[in-house]
Amino acid sequence: MKKVNSLFDIIGPIMIGPSSSHTAGAAKLARIAGAFAGGEVVSAEFHLHGSFRETFRGHGTDRALVAGILGLDPHDTRLRTSFALAEEKGLSYEFIPADLGMVHPNTVRFVLKTRTGQTTEVTGSSVGGGEVVITEVNGFEVRFSGNYNTLITRHKDVEGVVAAVAGILAENHINIATLNLSRTHKGQEASMIIETDSFLAEEALTQIRKLPAMISLMNIQPVKVGEIDV
């Protein structure tokens, strides 16, 4: 039997329903994906896999995904009217049935285009209770939850980069919760996903950006489904 740690584990998150997996989790996934886009999203493709593909209309997944791209929290009551909000803001969107392979049944791949023409692809899964896992960003395999402050680097695959970034975090009294490293090919480009226990000051982010091997750096603040205070 799964251990119950809190009332939240029993009654779930504060959210706009009907489903924590299909609605709250979907909104959370989309909000994280929207943050990766790095600008105002004007076009969104939602490639829906498994259960998402079969039930996205009945469970409100469609409205939740659009709401997340618009930057709404999973518990925001405006989620119900996200289609109208998207029309007001000039956001176009499309829901596309897909087979994404051997992945969680509640998985979606986002293809997002910003007003500047930049395209970003993010894949993630809603794994229950409003919790999510991001598994791919722009071709890089990753794994993080969105529950922590998250640094995403893109850098040259050379020695010393991981140690240099970790050193800057330590100097700024930032504790690393998790760290995942992936690369395209040896000696080419690599990416780090670092979840930290606290926010980074702009000074620390500037230090990391100035590292010779650093190509780009993104800092995404946590996206949490509302919990009940007891």
C-alpha positions in Angstrom: 0.0 0.0 0.0 1.3 3.5 -0.9 2.3 5.5 2.1 0.1 8.5 2.7 2.1 11.6 3.8 -0.5 14.3 3.9 -4.1 15.2 3.4 -3.2 16.3 -0.1 -2.4 12.6 -1.0 -5.9 11.6 0.0 -8.1 14.4 -1.4 -5.9 15.8 -4.1 -5.0 19.3 -5.3 -7.1 22.4 -5.5 -7.9 22.6 -9.2 -10.5 23.1 -11.9 -11.8 19.6 -12.6 -12.9 17.1 -13.5 -9.6 15.2 -13.4 -6.3 15.8 -11.7 -4.5 13.9 -14.5 -6.4 15.1 -17.5 -7.1 18.7 -16.4 -4.7 19.9 -13.6 -1.8 17.9 -14.9 -2.4 19.0 -18.5 -2.5 22.7 -17.5 0.7 22.3 -15.6 2.4 20.6 -18.5 1.3 23.4 -20.8 2.4 26.2 -18.5 5.9 24.6 -18.3 6.1 24.1 -22.1 5.0 27.7 -22.6 7.8 28.9 -20.3 10.3 27.0 -22.5 9.1 29.0 -25.6 10.7 32.1 -24.1 8.2 34.5 -25.5 4.6 35.1 -26.4 3.2 31.9 -28.0 1.0 32.6 -31.1 0.6 29.1 -32.4 0.4 25.8 -30.5 0.2 22.2 -31.7 -0.8 19.6 -29.1 0.1 16.1 -30.2 -2.0 13.9 -27.9 -1.1 10.3 -27.1 -3.0 7.5 -25.4 -5.7 8.4 -23.0 -5.2 12.1 -23.8 -5.9 11.4 -27.4 -9.1 9.5 -26.6 -10.7 11.6 -23.9 -9.3 15.1 -24.3 -12.6 16.8 -25.0 -14.7 15.0 -22.3 -12.2 15.6 -19.5 -11.4 19.2 -20.3 -7.8 18.4 -21.3 -8.2 20.7 -24.4 -9.2 23.7 -22.3 -6.5 23.0 -19.7 -3.8 22.8 -22.4 -4.8 26.1 -23.9 -5.0 27.7 -20.5 -1.5 26.5 -19.5 0.0 28.0 -22.7 -1.8 31.3 -21.8 0.1 31.1 -18.4 -2.9 30.2 -16.2 -2.5 28.1 -13.1 -4.3 24.7 -12.9 -6.6 26.2 -10.2 -7.4 29.4 -12.1 -11.2 29.5 -12.8 -10.5 31.1 -16.2 -9.4 27.7 -17.3 -13.1 27.0 -18.3 -13.1 29.9 -20.7 -9.6 29.4 -22.1 -10.8 29.1 -25.7 -12.3 32.6 -25.6 -9.2 34.0 -23.9 -7.0 32.4 -26.6 -9.1 34.1 -29.3 -8.8 37.5 -27.5 -5.0 37.1 -27.4 -4.6 35.8 -30.9 -3.4 32.3 -30.0 -4.1 29.7 -32.6 -4.1 26.0 -31.6 -4.6 22.5 -32.9 -5.2 19.1 -31.3 -3.5 16.3 -33.2 -4.0 12.6 -32.4 -0.6 10.9 -32.2 1.3 7.8 -31.3 4.4 8.8 -29.4 5.6 5.3 -28.8 6.3 3.6 -25.4 5.4 6.5 -23.2 2.9 7.2 -20.4 -0.7 7.2 -21.7 -1.2 10.8 -20.6 1.5 12.3 -22.8 1.5 15.3 -25.0 4.1 16.8 -27.4 3.9 20.6 -27.7 5.1 22.4 -30.8 5.0 26.1 -30.0 5.8 29.1 -32.1 6.4 32.5 -30.7 5.7 35.9 -32.2 9.4 36.2 -33.2 9.1 33.0 -35.2 11.0 30.7 -32.8 9.8 27.1 -32.6 10.1 25.0 -29.4 9.2 21.4 -28.9 8.4 19.9 -25.4 7.2 16.5 -24.5 5.7 15.6 -21.1 3.4 13.3 -19.2 0.7 13.9 -16.5 1.4 11.1 -14.1 -1.5 11.5 -11.5 -2.6 13.8 -8.8 -1.6 16.9 -10.8 2.0 15.8 -11.0 3.9 15.9 -14.3 7.2 14.8 -15.8 8.9 16.7 -18.7 10.8 14.1 -20.8 12.1 15.9 -23.8 12.9 19.5 -24.8 14.0 20.4 -28.3 15.4 16.9 -29.0 17.2 16.6 -25.6 16.1 13.9 -23.3 15.3 15.3 -19.8 13.4 14.4 -16.7 12.1 16.9 -14.2 8.8 17.6 -12.4 8.3 21.4 -12.5 8.0 21.4 -8.7 11.4 23.1 -8.2 13.2 26.1 -9.5 14.7 24.6 -12.7 17.8 25.7 -14.7 18.1 24.4 -18.2 21.5 24.9 -19.9 22.6 24.4 -23.5 26.4 24.3 -23.7 29.3 23.0 -25.6 30.2 19.4 -24.6 33.6 20.1 -23.0 35.1 19.3 -19.7 34.5 21.4 -16.6 31.1 22.9 -17.4 29.2 20.8 -14.8 31.8 21.6 -12.1 31.8 25.3 -13.0 28.0 25.6 -12.8 27.9 23.6 -9.6 30.6 25.9 -8.1 28.6 29.0 -8.9 25.5 27.6 -7.3 27.5 26.6 -4.2 29.1 30.1 -4.0 25.6 31.5 -4.0 24.3 29.1 -1.3 22.0 27.3 -3.8 21.4 23.6 -3.0 21.0 21.2 -6.0 18.0 18.9 -5.7 18.5 17.0 -8.9 20.9 17.2 -11.9 20.4 15.5 -15.3 22.9 15.7 -18.1 22.4 14.8 -21.8 24.1 15.5 -25.0 23.5 15.1 -28.8 26.9 13.7 -29.7 30.3 13.6 -27.9 32.1 16.9 -28.2 29.1 18.8 -29.7 26.2 20.2 -27.6 24.9 19.1 -24.2 22.2 20.2 -21.8 21.8 20.2 -18.1 18.6 20.2 -16.2 19.2 21.3 -12.6 16.4 21.5 -10.0 17.3 23.7 -7.0 15.8 24.2 -3.6 15.6 28.0 -3.9 15.5 30.8 -6.5 18.6 32.1 -8.1 19.5 35.8 -7.9 20.2 37.5 -11.3 23.8 37.8 -10.3 24.2 34.0 -10.2 22.4 33.6 -13.5 24.7 36.1 -15.1 27.8 34.3 -13.8 26.6 31.1 -15.4 25.7 32.8 -18.7 29.2 34.2 -18.9 30.9 30.7 -18.8 32.8 30.3 -22.1 31.1 27.1 -23.0 27.6 28.3 -22.3 25.3 28.7 -25.3 22.0 29.5 -23.5 20.5 29.4 -20.1 16.8 29.3 -19.0 15.5 29.6 -15.4 12.0 28.3 -14.9 10.2 28.9 -11.6 8.1 26.1 -10.1 4.6 25.4 -11.3 2.5 24.0 -8.5 -1.0 22.7 -8.3 -2.8 24.4 -5.4 -2.8 22.5 -2.1 -5.1 22.7 0.9 -3.7 24.3 4.0 -4.4 22.3 7.1 
